[in-house]
Amino acid sequence: MKGIIFDFNGTMFQDSDLHEAAWIKMIKHYAQGNISEKEILKNIHGRTNDEIISTFIANDLSVEEVIALGTEKESYYRKLCIQNKQRLVLTSGLTEILNKIKKIKIPMTIATATTKENVDFYFEKFQLEQWFDYQQVVYDDGTFPGKPAPDIFIKAADALTVPPDKCLVFEDSYSGIIAASRAGIGVLVAIDNTGKLKEILDESIFPITATISDFYSVELVC
């Protein structure tokens, strides 16, 4: 592979439950509704805030209202991260992989459905600048459709100046896996450290090269 693209949440940082907690709080407060585990896996992880808000809270909100709700959710999520400082570590084995990729000089970047505020938070807390060029990171800036649309991975490949079919993607979400497949990504590795993802992925056929629980078992073939 000529380029490597990492999803962030649930892939580089095992924070899926923190996002779930924040969204469940928002949905219960603003929509007085409940959400199933399957709905969380298929329609929250990997999706942009506006899509989640439209699906689970209301689909007739103004742009300003959607932004305000998204900001509230992300602020609460970051508060949960800070309250659980022991959780602020990269996925097991990832640091070693990032150092190896850097050493052999394969272009790499991050493609995440999260917001700029969270990206800034991650760069500060995890010192991501030692591996990644911030300017190449693709995040939800409202200019393109979110996962499962392929745009985010196409943009990430463009940032690396590498064709999508020459890229390796690490992704943990159902929506992200669909997006990477639609983007024509050459090698797709699913991250699933709970076994939950496998349960819903078995319902359809996806071009997944491998499924791993952490990065210790990853062997880069370049």
Disulfide bonds with the S-S distance in Angstrom:
none
